[in-house]
Amino acid sequence: MLVKNATAFLDGRFCPGTSLHISGGRIAQIGGDLPAGPALDLGGDYLLPGFVDVHIHAFMDMDMMQGEDAVRHMSRELKKMGVAAFLPTTMSQDEESTIRALCGIQAVMERSEPDGAAVLGAHMEAPFLSPDKAGAQRSEFFCRPTLDNWRKFTGDYESVVKKVTLAPELPGADDLIRYLTGRGIVVSAGHTHATAGQFRASVDAGLTSATHLFNAQSPLGHREPGVPGAALVDDRIYCEFIADGVHLHPDVVRLICRCKGAARAIAITDATEAAGMPDGTYQLGGQPVEVTGGVVRLADGTLAGSTLTMARAFTNLVRYGIAPEDACRMTSRTPAESLGLTDYGEICPGAPAVLVRYDREWNFVGVVGALS
């Protein structure tokens, strides 16, 4: 496949008049003497690398906790929305259900969808969370962060897990952080009422991320900065954020982006099975949720994930005044780098050819290229 007249994101900037050759699901060549043949003319539209979503529970009426078929469905449908790779993210359920979900992820990793977004592994957002900051997670399944409990909830699938969210203030958390990071698993602070001091102690133990900053965690105070304050000023920390205009005010998104920069701020969706669907009643972690005006809530009014897509998150960032170059990195390269990966977030020879097209007003147009 030949593409011409793209304003492509190359080496950190948008370059007009770019032509490229896609072959075998990879970018074969950029510019130069390209092969002859018909080409897709983008007419100057923007071309971005495929998105990387490191925190997503479900999409288009299927939840990853349902197992392999749901993960495959997510893989296929997310690729259509410009996602090159993602981490299916667990909800708090019992040990058997969690292990079954991890088994489904492993199956898709071993035999990937031929035209789907890559499954990078699992993000376990439970069960080592604080009941005081449960949010939409089911606290009856929470437990202490011990090695025994870790093994109960992962069984034979520890190697599937690439990221774990836990509450740093829980007894034993730092010991488990050291164990997990020693095995190459990223640990993030979330659903927590930790103080800034407790958070910093966990960072010293190996924690490198904060999960959906400001949401379901200790508040930012002028005498006790909590998790948000400590995370914003610590250069070791990546910060997830949900830019849907509901979870965070645009000014708070701008604050995160200014404090962390494009190299440490990570746009996520935290999407539920209502993403890509009309308003109505859905499920999240075995609980009914109601979607009204695109906002997902439990029966008691608690926010319960989102209907956000990465494509919309990018547009929202640009609308908030974030430089498109920075927004591009926050939705692709930086999430990948937070997992220690370098195969995503760049348009370069050899990179996966899941490329996202936007018009000149930054409206999502569609996907160019394929993973297959």
Wavefront OBJ file of the C-alpha trace (Angstrom):
o trace
v 0.000 0.000 0.000
v 1.282 3.463 -0.932
v 0.267 6.616 0.919
v 1.056 10.126 -0.258
v 0.523 13.753 0.715
v 0.257 13.055 4.442
v 1.182 15.456 7.224
v 2.852 12.681 9.169
v 4.201 12.662 12.711
v 7.899 11.952 12.181
v 10.667 12.368 14.771
v 8.475 14.425 17.072
v 6.992 16.834 14.538
v 4.380 16.903 11.802
v 5.903 16.826 8.318
v 3.712 17.810 5.329
v 4.030 16.122 1.962
v 5.073 12.760 3.398
v 4.790 9.593 1.316
v 5.251 6.077 2.627
v 5.034 2.431 1.654
v 3.234 -0.148 3.820
v 3.927 -3.852 3.327
v 3.126 -6.888 5.455
v 1.497 -4.808 8.167
v 4.659 -2.744 8.680
v 5.985 0.535 7.412
v 8.459 -0.493 4.734
v 9.713 2.912 3.569
v 9.198 6.625 4.119
v 9.922 9.003 1.242
v 12.566 8.419 -1.357
v 12.044 6.303 -4.464
v 8.833 4.471 -3.500
v 7.448 1.569 -5.559
v 5.213 2.468 -8.481
v 1.471 2.010 -8.233
v -1.755 3.653 -7.090
v -1.509 5.550 -3.816
v -3.943 6.737 -1.168
v -3.793 10.539 -1.292
v -4.477 12.003 2.157
v -4.760 15.529 0.829
v -2.602 16.922 3.602
v -4.486 15.241 6.439
v -2.603 14.407 9.614
v -1.173 10.912 10.070
v -0.401 9.699 13.596
v 1.074 6.476 14.972
v -1.476 4.049 16.389
v -2.640 4.646 19.939
v -1.588 2.585 22.964
v -4.203 2.240 25.730
v -2.760 0.860 28.973
v -6.011 1.046 30.944
v -9.199 -0.249 29.300
v -11.745 -2.681 30.737
v -14.110 -3.235 27.849
v -15.362 -1.966 24.513
v -18.554 -2.129 22.463
v -20.659 -4.317 24.745
v -17.973 -6.836 25.738
v -15.872 -6.857 28.910
v -12.443 -8.482 29.126
v -13.496 -10.273 32.338
v -15.709 -12.424 30.073
v -12.619 -14.140 28.701
v -10.968 -14.872 25.360
v -13.875 -14.067 23.045
v -14.302 -10.655 24.658
v -10.602 -9.842 24.387
v -10.629 -10.837 20.715
v -13.668 -8.646 20.125
v -11.909 -5.720 21.819
v -8.803 -6.302 19.733
v -10.743 -6.184 16.458
v -12.919 -3.213 17.302
v -10.216 -1.106 18.962
v -7.999 -1.385 15.897
v -10.805 0.204 13.858
v -10.571 3.176 16.224
v -6.828 3.595 15.753
v -5.539 1.564 18.701
v -2.366 -0.314 17.840
v -1.957 -2.031 21.213
v -3.662 -2.224 24.597
v -3.670 -3.732 28.079
v -7.014 -5.384 28.925
v -7.652 -4.271 32.499
v -9.279 -6.395 35.206
v -12.042 -5.466 37.626
v -12.238 -6.784 41.177
v -13.833 -10.195 41.120
v -13.100 -13.531 42.785
v -9.919 -15.522 42.234
v -11.455 -17.933 39.726
v -12.918 -15.142 37.591
v -9.646 -13.216 37.598
v -7.602 -16.248 36.595
v -10.096 -17.031 33.826
v -9.691 -13.478 32.507
v -5.894 -13.799 32.534
v -6.181 -17.111 30.717
v -8.237 -15.415 27.997
v -5.618 -12.702 27.581
v -2.861 -15.277 27.256
v -4.803 -17.109 24.554
v -5.057 -13.956 22.447
v -1.394 -13.112 23.016
v -0.396 -16.579 21.819
v -2.725 -16.486 18.789
v -3.364 -12.856 17.992
v -6.303 -11.534 16.020
v -5.221 -11.292 12.361
v -6.578 -7.757 11.980
v -6.661 -6.497 15.550
v -4.823 -4.344 18.025
v -1.964 -6.133 19.767
v -2.663 -7.400 23.286
v 0.379 -6.469 25.350
v -0.643 -8.311 28.506
v -2.906 -7.657 31.459
v -3.311 -4.625 33.672
v -4.585 -5.899 37.035
v -6.440 -3.044 38.704
v -7.479 -5.274 41.588
v -7.559 -6.754 44.218
v -4.967 -4.809 46.281
v -7.010 -1.627 46.630
v -8.315 0.534 49.480
v -11.978 0.103 50.445
v -12.059 3.823 51.237
v -11.323 4.607 47.574
v -13.077 1.716 45.877
v -14.819 3.820 43.240
v -16.619 1.372 40.955
v -14.446 -1.553 42.070
v -16.147 -4.186 44.257
v -14.494 -3.953 47.666
v -15.755 -7.366 48.830
v -12.993 -8.896 46.707
v -10.185 -6.656 47.988
v -7.362 -8.231 49.943
v -3.931 -7.468 51.330
v -1.007 -7.223 48.908
v 0.818 -10.384 49.940
v 2.702 -12.865 47.797
v 0.226 -15.598 48.751
v -2.727 -13.506 47.605
v -0.910 -12.539 44.424
v -0.446 -16.195 43.579
v -4.091 -16.970 44.419
v -5.304 -14.364 41.943
v -2.820 -15.091 39.130
v -2.367 -18.859 39.341
v -0.263 -20.030 36.416
v -0.627 -16.689 34.576
v 1.755 -14.355 36.386
v 3.733 -13.893 33.172
v 0.625 -12.440 31.462
v 0.519 -9.471 33.839
v 2.384 -6.374 32.677
v 0.951 -3.774 35.078
v -0.606 -3.817 38.549
v -2.514 -1.048 40.310
v -2.428 -1.174 44.114
v -2.844 1.050 47.166
v 0.632 1.867 48.578
v -0.628 2.389 52.139
v -1.776 -1.209 52.558
v 0.432 -3.360 54.831
v 2.901 -5.348 52.759
v 2.526 -3.205 49.643
v 6.182 -2.240 49.342
v 7.326 -5.855 49.675
v 4.985 -6.896 46.875
v 6.118 -3.932 44.766
v 9.695 -5.137 45.053
v 8.647 -8.662 44.066
v 6.625 -7.498 41.052
v 9.146 -5.010 39.718
v 11.826 -7.647 40.083
v 9.862 -9.632 37.505
v 9.476 -6.732 35.123
v 5.895 -5.865 36.110
v 5.015 -2.164 36.265
v 3.345 -1.079 39.514
v 1.008 1.907 39.741
v -0.692 3.624 42.685
v -4.465 3.767 42.496
v -7.685 3.457 44.474
v -5.665 4.727 47.402
v -5.780 7.196 50.273
v -1.983 7.145 50.683
v -0.199 10.182 52.000
v 2.553 11.776 49.964
v 5.089 10.124 52.273
v 3.595 6.669 51.804
v 3.517 7.198 48.068
v 7.175 8.259 47.975
v 8.180 5.200 50.021
v 6.506 2.984 47.435
v 8.252 4.862 44.629
v 11.538 4.122 46.357
v 10.456 0.448 46.414
v 9.919 0.482 42.631
v 6.485 1.968 41.904
v 6.609 4.047 38.701
v 3.071 5.167 37.898
v -0.141 6.729 39.209
v -3.472 5.303 38.008
v -6.107 7.763 36.680
v -4.602 10.670 38.602
v -6.957 12.523 40.984
v -9.712 9.914 40.577
v -10.237 7.434 43.444
v -7.244 8.646 45.423
v -6.227 10.976 48.224
v -6.838 14.624 47.347
v -4.293 17.314 46.575
v -4.017 19.521 49.660
v -1.773 22.455 50.445
v -0.459 20.794 53.628
v -0.857 17.142 52.630
v -0.338 16.836 48.860
v -1.495 13.229 48.766
v -0.865 10.996 45.782
v -1.607 13.658 43.135
v 0.790 16.225 44.564
v 3.592 13.725 45.113
v 3.130 12.185 41.664
v 3.086 15.517 39.840
v 6.465 16.633 41.215
v 8.299 13.283 41.076
v 10.138 12.923 37.765
v 10.227 9.141 38.194
v 6.457 8.833 37.896
v 4.191 8.383 34.894
v 0.682 9.758 35.416
v -2.410 8.272 33.785
v -5.317 10.644 33.206
v -8.812 10.444 31.694
v -9.426 13.357 29.316
v -13.154 12.878 28.781
v -14.268 16.184 30.280
v -16.071 14.306 33.076
v -13.408 12.729 35.283
v -11.198 15.831 35.168
v -11.752 19.497 34.436
v -9.749 20.612 31.387
v -7.671 22.875 33.650
v -6.627 19.817 35.672
v -5.650 18.011 32.485
v -3.575 21.034 31.526
v -1.995 20.983 35.004
v -1.003 17.331 34.603
v 0.444 17.962 31.154
v 2.447 20.979 32.319
v 3.812 19.198 35.393
v 4.673 15.886 33.759
v 5.338 16.856 30.150
v 4.635 14.671 27.159
v 7.243 12.133 28.268
v 5.452 11.250 31.544
v 1.747 11.995 30.996
v -0.342 9.035 29.779
v -3.790 9.422 28.247
v -6.037 6.446 29.006
v -9.693 5.645 28.405
v -10.666 3.483 31.422
v -13.387 2.422 28.982
v -16.305 0.171 29.833
v -18.487 -1.987 27.596
v -20.619 1.133 26.999
v -17.804 2.680 24.942
v -18.899 2.827 21.319
v -22.507 2.087 22.349
v -25.650 4.215 22.870
v -26.876 5.304 26.293
v -28.472 2.530 28.318
v -27.825 -0.084 30.996
v -24.603 -2.109 30.925
v -22.391 -4.167 33.233
v -19.049 -3.418 34.846
v -17.360 -5.981 37.051
v -20.660 -7.752 37.609
v -22.461 -4.530 38.548
v -25.164 -2.753 36.529
v -24.169 0.710 35.324
v -26.302 3.351 33.702
v -25.052 5.487 30.834
v -26.685 8.868 30.330
v -25.227 11.450 28.008
v -22.175 9.225 27.558
v -21.392 9.260 31.312
v -21.179 5.904 33.140
v -22.366 5.686 36.751
v -23.317 3.098 39.362
v -26.799 3.235 40.848
v -25.503 5.452 43.684
v -24.090 7.991 41.210
v -20.437 6.929 41.449
v -18.499 7.368 38.217
v -17.780 3.917 36.780
v -15.217 4.121 34.016
v -15.914 5.937 30.771
v -17.188 5.757 27.211
v -14.037 7.466 25.958
v -11.983 6.302 22.982
v -8.323 7.096 22.430
v -9.269 8.878 19.220
v -11.558 11.196 21.168
v -9.000 11.625 23.960
v -6.488 12.920 21.421
v -8.994 15.384 19.984
v -9.953 16.557 23.467
v -6.315 17.237 24.332
v -5.884 19.375 21.244
v -9.124 21.205 22.060
v -7.775 21.839 25.580
v -4.791 23.624 24.074
v -2.240 20.829 24.360
v 0.235 20.927 21.469
v -0.734 18.225 18.938
v 2.841 16.918 19.004
v 2.571 16.429 22.779
v -0.911 14.928 22.548
v 0.405 12.473 19.981
v 3.133 11.298 22.313
v 0.801 11.064 25.338
v -1.533 8.743 23.443
v 1.064 6.468 21.860
v 4.781 6.530 22.592
v 4.660 7.488 26.277
v 2.160 4.754 27.272
v 4.345 2.215 25.485
v 7.509 3.532 27.126
v 5.858 3.295 30.549
v 5.783 -0.474 29.965
v 9.360 -0.570 28.709
v 8.276 -1.002 25.079
v 9.772 0.784 22.082
v 7.810 -0.760 19.183
v 4.944 1.738 19.290
v 4.374 5.466 19.027
v 6.593 6.130 16.018
v 6.070 6.326 12.273
v 9.301 4.848 11.045
v 10.495 1.917 8.901
v 9.688 -1.362 10.612
v 6.989 0.067 12.884
v 3.469 -1.411 12.958
v 1.363 0.142 10.214
v -1.654 1.101 12.308
v -1.770 4.772 11.396
v -4.463 7.196 12.483
v -5.855 9.819 10.120
v -7.242 13.199 11.262
v -8.519 16.018 9.109
v -7.143 19.554 9.273
v -9.548 20.423 12.132
v -8.364 17.423 14.171
v -11.443 15.317 13.620
v -10.858 11.555 13.543
v -11.227 10.224 9.988
v -10.157 6.588 10.272
v -7.273 4.142 10.202
v -4.684 3.725 7.463
v -2.812 0.424 7.240
v -3.232 -2.823 9.145
v -1.523 -5.055 11.670
v -1.824 -8.126 9.490
l 1 2 3 4 5 6 7 8 9 10 11 12 13 14 15 16 17 18 19 20 21 22 23 24 25 26 27 28 29 30 31 32 33 34 35 36 37 38 39 40 41 42 43 44 45 46 47 48 49 50 51 52 53 54 55 56 57 58 59 60 61 62 63 64 65 66 67 68 69 70 71 72 73 74 75 76 77 78 79 80 81 82 83 84 85 86 87 88 89 90 91 92 93 94 95 96 97 98 99 100 101 102 103 104 105 106 107 108 109 110 111 112 113 114 115 116 117 118 119 120 121 122 123 124 125 126 127 128 129 130 131 132 133 134 135 136 137 138 139 140 141 142 143 144 145 146 147 148 149 150 151 152 153 154 155 156 157 158 159 160 161 162 163 164 165 166 167 168 169 170 171 172 173 174 175 176 177 178 179 180 181 182 183 184 185 186 187 188 189 190 191 192 193 194 195 196 197 198 199 200 201 202 203 204 205 206 207 208 209 210 211 212 213 214 215 216 217 218 219 220 221 222 223 224 225 226 227 228 229 230 231 232 233 234 235 236 237 238 239 240 241 242 243 244 245 246 247 248 249 250 251 252 253 254 255 256 257 258 259 260 261 262 263 264 265 266 267 268 269 270 271 272 273 274 275 276 277 278 279 280 281 282 283 284 285 286 287 288 289 290 291 292 293 294 295 296 297 298 299 300 301 302 303 304 305 306 307 308 309 310 311 312 313 314 315 316 317 318 319 320 321 322 323 324 325 326 327 328 329 330 331 332 333 334 335 336 337 338 339 340 341 342 343 344 345 346 347 348 349 350 351 352 353 354 355 356 357 358 359 360 361 362 363 364 365 366 367 368 369 370 371 372
